[in-house]
Amino acid sequence: MKKILWSALVALVSLSGCSDCNTQDVKSAPSFDEVLTSRRSIRNYDATKTISEAEVRDLMLATQDAPSWANQQPTRYYVAISPEKVAAVQDMVGGNKDRIKNAPVLIVSTFERGKSGFFQGNQTNEVGDGWGAYDNGLSNCYLILKARAMGFDTLIMGIRDADQLRELFAIPDNETIMAVIALGYRAEEPTRPGRKVLDEIVKFF
């Protein structure tokens, strides 16, 4: 009887220990505030870390939840993930080339003109295709925040050779090329730039 009780006690302790180990091994997801405050524009990436296509697909799914004018969803993405395509895009981002040399993924962001801001082919207000750029920015915002939640880092680059990118990815003429977004892991912790006082940017009436 004592042997049976002792065996049961050992088994119980073992199970309890394994449960604790599993709990410790599971990395808790960051809160939304932690995602916001830890996201930075990263200009130095860890060359030892890679990102899989499956991970990028998971990331891109988040962009489909971004709002857009009348749910037009005008944003399109072209993902350079093979070493050859990544190297080619690196040569098309001007002075940012050295800053993103170790980023394993580069994403070209575009939007289809004539969708957001239009109704039955007619421009709805004076902003016109500016609404397409607006929706593209919302989609990109979802992308970089989801990336941070997944442990990745990003850099949005407006300096890029649109003509070369269009040729490389066969991007249709009716799409405006907005930015190239680097995706990878930070190689060092960045500093947090100062922010304006809230009352400089917000007016209450």
Z-matrix of the N, CA and C atoms (Angstrom, degrees):
N
C 1 1.466
C 2 1.526 1 111.46
N 3 1.351 2 115.34 1 -43.24
C 4 1.459 3 119.90 2 179.02
C 5 1.525 4 110.47 3 -61.70
N 6 1.371 5 115.38 4 -39.07
C 7 1.465 6 119.12 5 -179.75
C 8 1.525 7 110.99 6 -64.16
N 9 1.325 8 116.74 7 -39.23
C 10 1.459 9 121.08 8 -179.89
C 11 1.528 10 110.98 9 -65.46
N 12 1.353 11 114.95 10 -44.45
C 13 1.458 12 119.26 11 178.96
C 14 1.528 13 111.47 12 -63.55
N 15 1.341 14 115.32 13 -40.98
C 16 1.472 15 120.35 14 -179.72
C 17 1.530 16 110.46 15 -64.21
N 18 1.330 17 117.21 16 -42.31
C 19 1.463 18 121.54 17 179.12
C 20 1.527 19 110.91 18 -63.26
N 21 1.329 20 115.65 19 -41.56
C 22 1.465 21 120.02 20 179.46
C 23 1.526 22 111.16 21 -64.16
N 24 1.360 23 115.75 22 -39.24
C 25 1.453 24 120.68 23 179.81
C 26 1.522 25 110.92 24 -65.40
N 27 1.330 26 116.68 25 -43.60
C 28 1.472 27 121.70 26 179.00
C 29 1.524 28 110.68 27 -61.28
N 30 1.346 29 115.70 28 -43.09
C 31 1.459 30 120.44 29 179.74
C 32 1.525 31 111.44 30 -63.35
N 33 1.344 32 115.47 31 -41.00
C 34 1.457 33 120.58 32 -180.00
C 35 1.525 34 111.36 33 -63.96
N 36 1.334 35 115.92 34 -43.78
C 37 1.472 36 120.41 35 178.66
C 38 1.519 37 110.42 36 -63.91
N 39 1.332 38 116.38 37 -40.33
C 40 1.465 39 120.54 38 -179.66
C 41 1.521 40 110.87 39 -62.86
N 42 1.326 41 116.02 40 -45.65
C 43 1.458 42 120.01 41 179.13
C 44 1.514 43 111.22 42 -62.57
N 45 1.331 44 116.04 43 -41.30
C 46 1.456 45 120.76 44 179.44
C 47 1.517 46 110.72 45 -62.47
N 48 1.352 47 115.17 46 -42.05
C 49 1.461 48 119.43 47 179.71
C 50 1.509 49 111.57 48 -63.89
N 51 1.349 50 117.47 49 -42.64
C 52 1.462 51 121.28 50 179.67
C 53 1.525 52 110.87 51 -63.62
N 54 1.336 53 114.78 52 -39.09
C 55 1.459 54 119.23 53 179.74
C 56 1.518 55 110.52 54 -61.95
N 57 1.336 56 116.12 55 -41.91
C 58 1.464 57 120.30 56 178.52
C 59 1.513 58 110.73 57 -63.80
N 60 1.353 59 115.40 58 -41.42
C 61 1.463 60 119.80 59 -178.84
C 62 1.520 61 110.35 60 -62.71
N 63 1.343 62 116.43 61 -43.96
C 64 1.448 63 119.74 62 -179.15
C 65 1.521 64 111.29 63 -63.39
N 66 1.321 65 116.34 64 -38.87
C 67 1.459 66 120.51 65 179.42
C 68 1.511 67 110.75 66 -63.36
N 69 1.326 68 116.03 67 -40.34
C 70 1.459 69 120.43 68 -179.01
C 71 1.518 70 111.15 69 -70.93
N 72 1.341 71 117.31 70 -31.44
C 73 1.452 72 120.64 71 -177.31
C 74 1.525 73 112.28 72 -74.50
N 75 1.342 74 116.64 73 -27.45
C 76 1.455 75 120.59 74 -178.70
C 77 1.529 76 109.66 75 -76.92
N 78 1.314 77 115.83 76 120.17
C 79 1.467 78 120.28 77 -179.51
C 80 1.518 79 109.19 78 -81.87
N 81 1.316 80 115.74 79 123.50
C 82 1.458 81 119.27 80 -178.44
C 83 1.528 82 109.71 81 -70.22
N 84 1.327 83 115.93 82 143.22
C 85 1.461 84 121.23 83 179.68
C 86 1.526 85 109.33 84 -70.19
N 87 1.343 86 117.22 85 143.32
C 88 1.465 87 119.18 86 178.88
C 89 1.522 88 110.65 87 -70.52
N 90 1.305 89 116.35 88 151.72
C 91 1.457 90 120.43 89 175.33
C 92 1.528 91 108.61 90 -73.25
N 93 1.329 92 115.74 91 165.50
C 94 1.466 93 119.10 92 179.34
C 95 1.527 94 110.67 93 -61.30
N 96 1.324 95 117.17 94 -41.00
C 97 1.463 96 120.27 95 178.53
C 98 1.525 97 111.36 96 -62.64
N 99 1.334 98 117.12 97 -37.72
C 100 1.462 99 120.58 98 177.87
C 101 1.522 100 111.14 99 -65.76
N 102 1.321 101 116.71 100 -37.08
C 103 1.468 102 120.26 101 176.43
C 104 1.526 103 109.76 102 -62.94
N 105 1.322 104 116.63 103 -45.67
C 106 1.463 105 120.84 104 -179.01
C 107 1.523 106 111.97 105 -62.62
N 108 1.315 107 116.80 106 -46.01
C 109 1.463 108 120.02 107 -173.73
C 110 1.529 109 113.57 108 -79.33
N 111 1.332 110 117.65 109 -21.56
C 112 1.467 111 119.47 110 -179.06
C 113 1.522 112 112.95 111 -95.09
N 114 1.340 113 117.31 112 -12.92
C 115 1.459 114 119.46 113 178.36
C 116 1.520 115 110.31 114 -69.99
N 117 1.309 116 115.46 115 133.20
C 118 1.461 117 121.85 116 177.67
C 119 1.528 118 109.52 117 -141.30
N 120 1.313 119 116.52 118 158.82
C 121 1.459 120 120.61 119 171.03
C 122 1.523 121 106.97 120 -81.36
N 123 1.335 122 115.83 121 109.65
C 124 1.461 123 121.07 122 -171.57
C 125 1.528 124 111.05 123 -95.07
N 126 1.326 125 115.64 124 130.70
C 127 1.459 126 121.57 125 -177.99
C 128 1.525 127 112.52 126 -120.30
N 129 1.337 128 115.90 127 20.52
C 130 1.466 129 121.39 128 177.19
C 131 1.525 130 107.59 129 -153.68
N 132 1.341 131 117.01 130 111.60
C 133 1.465 132 121.53 131 -172.80
C 134 1.526 133 112.58 132 -109.52
N 135 1.327 134 114.84 133 151.78
C 136 1.463 135 122.87 134 -178.90
C 137 1.525 136 109.30 135 -78.22
N 138 1.330 137 116.46 136 114.45
C 139 1.462 138 121.23 137 -176.32
C 140 1.521 139 112.94 138 -72.65
N 141 1.330 140 117.86 139 -13.77
C 142 1.467 141 120.70 140 -176.61
C 143 1.525 142 112.90 141 -87.16
N 144 1.336 143 117.45 142 -7.57
C 145 1.462 144 120.24 143 -174.65
C 146 1.535 145 111.22 144 -113.02
N 147 1.319 146 115.52 145 140.97
C 148 1.457 147 121.83 146 179.63
C 149 1.529 148 110.23 147 -120.29
N 150 1.314 149 115.33 148 168.79
C 151 1.459 150 122.20 149 177.17
C 152 1.525 151 107.54 150 -131.23
N 153 1.314 152 116.73 151 131.55
C 154 1.464 153 121.05 152 -176.18
C 155 1.525 154 111.37 153 -83.50
N 156 1.326 155 115.60 154 162.18
C 157 1.464 156 120.05 155 175.94
C 158 1.527 157 110.63 156 -62.49
N 159 1.319 158 116.24 157 -37.15
C 160 1.467 159 119.66 158 179.07
C 161 1.529 160 110.71 159 -61.49
N 162 1.318 161 117.17 160 -39.70
C 163 1.461 162 120.84 161 178.89
C 164 1.526 163 110.73 162 -66.75
N 165 1.336 164 116.38 163 -40.01
C 166 1.467 165 119.41 164 178.65
C 167 1.520 166 110.50 165 -65.74
N 168 1.333 167 116.90 166 -39.38
C 169 1.468 168 120.20 167 177.47
C 170 1.529 169 110.57 168 -61.39
N 171 1.310 170 117.29 169 -42.05
C 172 1.457 171 121.52 170 177.46
C 173 1.526 172 110.13 171 -61.33
N 174 1.323 173 115.73 172 -42.53
C 175 1.460 174 121.42 173 178.56
C 176 1.526 175 110.98 174 -62.51
N 177 1.331 176 116.91 175 -45.81
C 178 1.453 177 120.52 176 -175.36
C 179 1.525 178 112.42 177 -67.79
N 180 1.326 179 117.31 178 -25.49
C 181 1.463 180 120.07 179 177.04
C 182 1.527 181 111.30 180 -58.53
N 183 1.331 182 115.88 181 -32.78
C 184 1.470 183 119.81 182 -179.18
C 185 1.518 184 111.53 183 -64.03
N 186 1.335 185 117.63 184 -31.76
C 187 1.468 186 119.81 185 -178.05
C 188 1.520 187 111.55 186 -66.71
N 189 1.318 188 117.17 187 -22.25
C 190 1.464 189 120.13 188 -178.82
C 191 1.530 190 112.44 189 -73.78
N 192 1.323 191 116.17 190 -11.58
C 193 1.460 192 120.29 191 176.18
C 194 1.521 193 112.13 192 -91.50
N 195 1.328 194 117.47 193 -3.34
C 196 1.465 195 120.69 194 180.00
C 197 1.523 196 110.28 195 -69.26
N 198 1.331 197 117.94 196 142.85
C 199 1.466 198 119.97 197 177.82
C 200 1.523 199 111.13 198 -71.66
N 201 1.330 200 116.29 199 153.42
C 202 1.462 201 121.26 200 174.69
C 203 1.526 202 108.77 201 -152.74
N 204 1.316 203 115.68 202 160.45
C 205 1.462 204 122.28 203 -178.20
C 206 1.531 205 109.95 204 -55.64
N 207 1.342 206 116.52 205 118.62
C 208 1.466 207 122.35 206 178.58
C 209 1.528 208 112.02 207 50.05
N 210 1.325 209 115.74 208 30.24
C 211 1.466 210 122.03 209 -179.68
C 212 1.527 211 111.86 210 56.00
N 213 1.333 212 115.87 211 37.22
C 214 1.468 213 120.31 212 -179.83
C 215 1.530 214 112.59 213 -71.84
N 216 1.331 215 116.54 214 -26.31
C 217 1.470 216 121.60 215 178.35
C 218 1.541 217 111.33 216 49.73
N 219 1.336 218 116.86 217 61.47
C 220 1.464 219 120.09 218 -174.13
C 221 1.527 220 114.89 219 -79.92
N 222 1.329 221 117.15 220 -12.25
C 223 1.460 222 119.79 221 -174.45
C 224 1.531 223 111.61 222 -74.61
N 225 1.332 224 114.68 223 140.47
C 226 1.459 225 122.18 224 175.54
C 227 1.535 226 108.37 225 -129.43
N 228 1.332 227 115.95 226 149.60
C 229 1.458 228 120.81 227 -179.61
C 230 1.524 229 110.83 228 -128.02
N 231 1.317 230 115.31 229 141.87
C 232 1.462 231 122.91 230 176.66
C 233 1.526 232 106.69 231 -124.96
N 234 1.331 233 116.18 232 115.80
C 235 1.461 234 121.33 233 -169.99
C 236 1.521 235 111.21 234 -103.87
N 237 1.315 236 115.80 235 118.07
C 238 1.465 237 121.62 236 173.11
C 239 1.522 238 107.44 237 -91.89
N 240 1.335 239 116.25 238 111.33
C 241 1.461 240 120.35 239 -178.19
C 242 1.531 241 111.75 240 -126.37
N 243 1.323 242 117.90 241 -21.15
C 244 1.462 243 120.22 242 175.29
C 245 1.531 244 108.19 243 -76.98
N 246 1.337 245 118.21 244 147.62
C 247 1.473 246 120.39 245 -179.54
C 248 1.528 247 113.11 246 -53.62
N 249 1.328 248 116.54 247 -35.98
C 250 1.458 249 120.28 248 -177.93
C 251 1.527 250 111.60 249 -67.96
N 252 1.326 251 116.03 250 -45.61
C 253 1.466 252 119.36 251 -179.27
C 254 1.529 253 110.98 252 -70.24
N 255 1.329 254 117.19 253 -38.20
C 256 1.465 255 120.35 254 178.00
C 257 1.528 256 109.89 255 -61.12
N 258 1.322 257 116.88 256 -45.28
C 259 1.466 258 121.04 257 179.89
C 260 1.523 259 110.96 258 -62.59
N 261 1.327 260 116.73 259 -37.86
C 262 1.461 261 120.62 260 179.84
C 263 1.525 262 110.69 261 -65.63
N 264 1.335 263 117.28 262 -44.39
C 265 1.466 264 120.80 263 -179.08
C 266 1.527 265 110.59 264 -67.80
N 267 1.321 266 117.10 265 -33.91
C 268 1.466 267 120.54 266 178.56
C 269 1.523 268 111.50 267 -56.97
N 270 1.329 269 116.06 268 -30.93
C 271 1.468 270 120.44 269 -179.77
C 272 1.521 271 112.54 270 -80.96
N 273 1.326 272 117.63 271 0.21
C 274 1.466 273 121.57 272 -175.29
C 275 1.520 274 113.20 273 -115.19
N 276 1.350 275 117.34 274 11.92
C 277 1.468 276 119.60 275 -176.93
C 278 1.527 277 112.44 276 -118.10
N 279 1.302 278 116.62 277 25.45
C 280 1.456 279 121.27 278 175.00
C 281 1.518 280 113.67 279 57.43
N 282 1.342 281 115.30 280 -134.59
C 283 1.459 282 120.87 281 -176.10
C 284 1.510 283 115.00 282 -68.91
N 285 1.320 284 117.48 283 -8.30
C 286 1.464 285 119.88 284 177.48
C 287 1.523 286 113.09 285 -78.75
N 288 1.326 287 117.43 286 -6.86
C 289 1.467 288 120.77 287 -175.41
C 290 1.518 289 112.14 288 -52.70
N 291 1.323 290 117.58 289 -49.10
C 292 1.471 291 120.47 290 -177.88
C 293 1.526 292 111.51 291 -68.68
N 294 1.321 293 117.61 292 -28.99
C 295 1.460 294 120.86 293 -177.76
C 296 1.529 295 111.99 294 -72.41
N 297 1.326 296 116.72 295 -25.73
C 298 1.468 297 119.80 296 -175.60
C 299 1.531 298 112.47 297 -114.40
N 300 1.329 299 116.72 298 14.80
C 301 1.475 300 119.80 299 -172.96
C 302 1.525 301 112.98 300 -60.11
N 303 1.313 302 118.07 301 -25.05
C 304 1.476 303 120.28 302 -178.96
C 305 1.526 304 113.71 303 -105.03
N 306 1.326 305 117.25 304 6.69
C 307 1.464 306 120.08 305 176.34
C 308 1.529 307 108.28 306 -74.43
N 309 1.334 308 118.59 307 125.56
C 310 1.465 309 120.47 308 -175.03
C 311 1.523 310 114.80 309 -77.62
N 312 1.347 311 117.54 310 -15.04
C 313 1.462 312 121.26 311 -177.86
C 314 1.527 313 109.33 312 -136.75
N 315 1.335 314 115.73 313 137.49
C 316 1.465 315 121.66 314 174.46
C 317 1.523 316 108.33 315 -127.58
N 318 1.330 317 116.16 316 130.85
C 319 1.458 318 121.75 317 -172.68
C 320 1.528 319 109.91 318 -119.62
N 321 1.324 320 116.52 319 123.95
C 322 1.461 321 121.57 320 176.71
C 323 1.518 322 108.37 321 -93.07
N 324 1.333 323 116.13 322 128.44
C 325 1.458 324 122.61 323 -176.52
C 326 1.525 325 109.80 324 -110.72
N 327 1.343 326 116.59 325 128.07
C 328 1.463 327 121.81 326 179.63
C 329 1.524 328 110.06 327 -134.75
N 330 1.341 329 116.17 328 171.68
C 331 1.459 330 118.87 329 169.77
C 332 1.524 331 109.71 330 -141.42
N 333 1.320 332 115.37 331 148.90
C 334 1.462 333 122.03 332 177.75
C 335 1.525 334 109.57 333 -78.86
N 336 1.310 335 116.35 334 125.60
C 337 1.462 336 120.64 335 178.24
C 338 1.530 337 110.65 336 -75.24
N 339 1.335 338 115.18 337 156.09
C 340 1.451 339 120.83 338 175.55
C 341 1.512 340 115.00 339 81.01
N 342 1.322 341 117.52 340 11.21
C 343 1.464 342 121.37 341 178.42
C 344 1.522 343 110.52 342 -108.94
N 345 1.317 344 118.26 343 -77.22
C 346 1.461 345 120.72 344 178.58
C 347 1.525 346 109.12 345 -66.22
N 348 1.339 347 115.70 346 130.15
C 349 1.458 348 120.42 347 -178.76
C 350 1.519 349 113.44 348 92.81
N 351 1.329 350 116.35 349 5.83
C 352 1.463 351 120.28 350 -177.99
C 353 1.525 352 110.58 351 -129.12
N 354 1.350 353 115.75 352 151.62
C 355 1.463 354 121.64 353 174.37
C 356 1.521 355 107.86 354 -138.17
N 357 1.320 356 115.38 355 121.80
C 358 1.463 357 122.43 356 -176.67
C 359 1.523 358 111.46 357 51.75
N 360 1.335 359 114.44 358 41.02
C 361 1.460 360 120.56 359 176.32
C 362 1.507 361 115.39 360 83.18
N 363 1.327 362 117.96 361 -4.64
C 364 1.467 363 121.47 362 -178.58
C 365 1.515 364 111.43 363 -105.92
N 366 1.327 365 115.95 364 139.64
C 367 1.459 366 121.86 365 178.38
C 368 1.523 367 109.39 366 -64.59
N 369 1.346 368 116.17 367 128.12
C 370 1.465 369 120.86 368 -174.17
C 371 1.528 370 113.12 369 -78.78
N 372 1.322 371 117.10 370 -37.73
C 373 1.463 372 120.04 371 175.49
C 374 1.518 373 109.24 372 -147.73
N 375 1.341 374 115.53 373 -174.10
C 376 1.466 375 119.12 374 -171.53
C 377 1.524 376 114.18 375 -67.64
N 378 1.318 377 117.52 376 -14.72
C 379 1.476 378 120.02 377 -178.11
C 380 1.523 379 111.39 378 -75.17
N 381 1.320 380 116.93 379 -32.77
C 382 1.460 381 120.00 380 176.61
C 383 1.517 382 113.70 381 55.61
N 384 1.332 383 115.85 382 -129.68
C 385 1.467 384 120.24 383 -177.84
C 386 1.521 385 112.89 384 -67.50
N 387 1.341 386 116.30 385 -5.87
C 388 1.464 387 118.19 386 173.07
C 389 1.515 388 110.92 387 -59.35
N 390 1.343 389 116.16 388 -27.65
C 391 1.464 390 119.72 389 176.48
C 392 1.525 391 111.41 390 -68.54
N 393 1.307 392 117.38 391 -29.43
C 394 1.465 393 119.92 392 174.87
C 395 1.519 394 110.72 393 -65.94
N 396 1.350 395 115.59 394 -41.94
C 397 1.463 396 119.80 395 176.95
C 398 1.520 397 110.37 396 -66.01
N 399 1.335 398 116.03 397 -37.91
C 400 1.464 399 121.20 398 177.82
C 401 1.526 400 110.46 399 -60.49
N 402 1.336 401 116.13 400 -48.58
C 403 1.463 402 120.35 401 179.89
C 404 1.520 403 111.64 402 -65.37
N 405 1.327 404 116.39 403 -34.62
C 406 1.460 405 120.13 404 176.72
C 407 1.525 406 110.42 405 -63.02
N 408 1.343 407 116.01 406 -40.48
C 409 1.461 408 119.62 407 178.01
C 410 1.517 409 112.06 408 -64.71
N 411 1.341 410 116.79 409 -39.25
C 412 1.467 411 119.84 410 176.71
C 413 1.527 412 110.77 411 -62.02
N 414 1.323 413 116.54 412 -44.03
C 415 1.461 414 121.00 413 179.57
C 416 1.522 415 110.72 414 -62.50
N 417 1.333 416 116.05 415 -43.04
C 418 1.467 417 120.02 416 179.26
C 419 1.522 418 111.42 417 -65.48
N 420 1.336 419 116.07 418 -33.35
C 421 1.460 420 120.00 419 177.24
C 422 1.524 421 110.34 420 -62.80
N 423 1.324 422 116.67 421 -44.58
C 424 1.460 423 120.10 422 176.57
C 425 1.525 424 109.93 423 -59.80
N 426 1.326 425 115.84 424 -40.23
C 427 1.466 426 120.53 425 -178.41
C 428 1.531 427 111.36 426 -61.44
N 429 1.325 428 117.07 427 -50.45
C 430 1.468 429 118.58 428 -174.10
C 431 1.529 430 111.87 429 -72.23
N 432 1.331 431 117.35 430 -30.21
C 433 1.465 432 119.00 431 177.81
C 434 1.530 433 111.03 432 -73.59
N 435 1.333 434 116.59 433 -41.10
C 436 1.459 435 119.61 434 175.46
C 437 1.520 436 110.40 435 -63.46
N 438 1.328 437 116.59 436 -38.61
C 439 1.469 438 120.56 437 177.98
C 440 1.520 439 110.18 438 -58.67
N 441 1.320 440 116.35 439 -44.76
C 442 1.468 441 119.50 440 -179.34
C 443 1.521 442 110.55 441 -66.08
N 444 1.335 443 117.04 442 -39.19
C 445 1.462 444 120.48 443 178.17
C 446 1.521 445 111.52 444 -62.15
N 447 1.341 446 116.53 445 -28.21
C 448 1.466 447 121.52 446 178.81
C 449 1.526 448 112.14 447 -86.96
N 450 1.337 449 116.67 448 -2.09
C 451 1.460 450 120.39 449 179.81
C 452 1.510 451 114.30 450 95.00
N 453 1.339 452 117.52 451 5.42
C 454 1.462 453 122.02 452 -179.68
C 455 1.525 454 110.68 453 -93.52
N 456 1.320 455 114.75 454 172.30
C 457 1.461 456 121.46 455 176.69
C 458 1.515 457 109.68 456 -132.89
N 459 1.330 458 116.13 457 160.03
C 460 1.452 459 120.94 458 -173.57
C 461 1.525 460 112.45 459 -141.34
N 462 1.331 461 114.10 460 163.44
C 463 1.464 462 121.65 461 170.34
C 464 1.521 463 106.97 462 -145.61
N 465 1.327 464 116.87 463 120.53
C 466 1.460 465 121.59 464 177.09
C 467 1.520 466 108.44 465 -89.97
N 468 1.332 467 115.84 466 123.98
C 469 1.465 468 120.96 467 -175.67
C 470 1.524 469 111.13 468 -117.30
N 471 1.330 470 115.77 469 121.74
C 472 1.455 471 120.76 470 177.43
C 473 1.513 472 112.54 471 -91.80
N 474 1.332 473 116.36 472 -16.46
C 475 1.466 474 120.77 473 176.38
C 476 1.525 475 107.31 474 -84.30
N 477 1.331 476 116.93 475 109.71
C 478 1.460 477 121.50 476 -178.07
C 479 1.514 478 108.81 477 -160.80
N 480 1.322 479 117.05 478 155.98
C 481 1.450 480 122.15 479 178.39
C 482 1.526 481 108.06 480 -92.55
N 483 1.326 482 116.69 481 98.17
C 484 1.459 483 121.78 482 -174.68
C 485 1.529 484 111.83 483 -62.18
N 486 1.321 485 117.09 484 -39.51
C 487 1.469 486 120.04 485 -177.74
C 488 1.521 487 111.12 486 -64.16
N 489 1.323 488 116.79 487 -43.86
C 490 1.469 489 120.00 488 179.79
C 491 1.526 490 111.26 489 -67.67
N 492 1.320 491 116.63 490 -39.81
C 493 1.468 492 120.21 491 177.86
C 494 1.527 493 110.55 492 -63.45
N 495 1.320 494 116.99 493 -40.98
C 496 1.459 495 121.00 494 -179.78
C 497 1.529 496 110.15 495 -61.56
N 498 1.313 497 115.48 496 -41.18
C 499 1.470 498 119.32 497 179.82
C 500 1.528 499 111.10 498 -70.12
N 501 1.328 500 117.77 499 -42.09
C 502 1.464 501 122.17 500 -176.62
C 503 1.518 502 111.90 501 -62.39
N 504 1.335 503 116.92 502 -40.63
C 505 1.463 504 120.76 503 -175.45
C 506 1.536 505 113.25 504 -106.49
N 507 1.331 506 116.73 505 6.81
C 508 1.470 507 121.05 506 -178.03
C 509 1.530 508 110.82 507 52.79
N 510 1.325 509 116.02 508 48.29
C 511 1.465 510 121.68 509 -178.92
C 512 1.530 511 109.23 510 -75.89
N 513 1.326 512 118.43 511 127.33
C 514 1.475 513 121.27 512 -177.22
C 515 1.532 514 112.56 513 -59.42
N 516 1.325 515 115.66 514 153.47
C 517 1.460 516 121.40 515 -177.53
C 518 1.523 517 112.58 516 -66.52
N 519 1.341 518 117.63 517 -22.84
C 520 1.471 519 119.28 518 -178.42
C 521 1.527 520 112.86 519 -84.35
N 522 1.344 521 117.14 520 7.03
C 523 1.461 522 121.33 521 176.56
C 524 1.525 523 110.34 522 -107.68
N 525 1.321 524 116.04 523 134.06
C 526 1.467 525 121.64 524 174.61
C 527 1.522 526 108.80 525 -91.84
N 528 1.314 527 116.55 526 125.99
C 529 1.469 528 121.37 527 178.76
C 530 1.518 529 108.50 528 -83.23
N 531 1.344 530 115.80 529 120.69
C 532 1.456 531 120.33 530 -176.04
C 533 1.524 532 112.81 531 -97.50
N 534 1.325 533 117.17 532 -58.99
C 535 1.465 534 119.40 533 -171.23
C 536 1.510 535 111.40 534 -149.23
N 537 1.322 536 114.54 535 163.44
C 538 1.470 537 122.42 536 168.26
C 539 1.528 538 106.18 537 -112.62
N 540 1.328 539 116.61 538 130.56
C 541 1.459 540 121.59 539 -177.49
C 542 1.523 541 109.58 540 -114.50
N 543 1.322 542 116.08 541 118.98
C 544 1.466 543 120.96 542 176.14
C 545 1.520 544 108.67 543 -80.13
N 546 1.338 545 115.84 544 141.78
C 547 1.465 546 121.59 545 -179.60
C 548 1.521 547 108.88 546 -132.73
N 549 1.328 548 116.46 547 126.28
C 550 1.459 549 120.39 548 -179.93
C 551 1.522 550 111.04 549 -175.35
N 552 1.326 551 115.19 550 -154.36
C 553 1.465 552 121.52 551 178.91
C 554 1.529 553 108.93 552 -118.56
N 555 1.313 554 117.00 553 134.82
C 556 1.463 555 120.89 554 178.95
C 557 1.522 556 111.09 555 -61.77
N 558 1.320 557 116.05 556 140.28
C 559 1.460 558 121.22 557 178.35
C 560 1.518 559 111.68 558 -91.08
N 561 1.323 560 116.35 559 -15.61
C 562 1.457 561 121.73 560 178.81
C 563 1.516 562 108.54 561 -155.85
N 564 1.308 563 116.35 562 160.09
C 565 1.460 564 120.61 563 179.78
C 566 1.523 565 110.16 564 -78.99
N 567 1.319 566 117.34 565 122.45
C 568 1.469 567 120.76 566 -178.93
C 569 1.524 568 111.39 567 -81.27
N 570 1.308 569 116.01 568 161.05
C 571 1.454 570 120.51 569 174.26
C 572 1.534 571 108.80 570 -83.94
N 573 1.304 572 116.48 571 160.76
C 574 1.464 573 120.87 572 178.70
C 575 1.524 574 109.02 573 -99.03
N 576 1.336 575 117.46 574 114.16
C 577 1.464 576 119.41 575 178.54
C 578 1.523 577 110.43 576 -62.69
N 579 1.322 578 115.78 577 153.47
C 580 1.452 579 119.96 578 179.20
C 581 1.524 580 111.52 579 -64.69
N 582 1.315 581 117.15 580 154.50
C 583 1.453 582 123.02 581 177.73
C 584 1.529 583 109.79 582 -118.07
N 585 1.321 584 115.65 583 150.69
C 586 1.454 585 120.12 584 179.13
C 587 1.529 586 109.94 585 -66.39
N 588 1.313 587 115.92 586 155.27
C 589 1.460 588 121.06 587 173.99
C 590 1.521 589 107.72 588 -63.68
N 591 1.328 590 116.86 589 138.75
C 592 1.458 591 121.38 590 -174.74
C 593 1.523 592 112.57 591 -53.11
N 594 1.333 593 117.85 592 -40.30
C 595 1.462 594 120.63 593 -176.38
C 596 1.526 595 112.91 594 -68.85
N 597 1.323 596 117.56 595 -11.60
C 598 1.460 597 120.46 596 174.65
C 599 1.523 598 112.21 597 -75.74
N 600 1.334 599 115.57 598 -25.31
C 601 1.462 600 118.52 599 -174.57
C 602 1.534 601 113.34 600 -116.08
N 603 1.326 602 116.76 601 -9.35
C 604 1.472 603 120.89 602 -178.09
C 605 1.522 604 109.52 603 -125.67
N 606 1.333 605 115.88 604 129.26
C 607 1.476 606 121.41 605 176.22
C 608 1.526 607 108.89 606 -119.32
N 609 1.298 608 116.46 607 128.70
C 610 1.465 609 121.29 608 177.60
C 611 1.528 610 109.69 609 -103.10
N 612 1.335 611 117.20 610 137.80
C 613 1.460 612 121.35 611 -178.94
C 614 1.530 613 110.06 612 -129.97
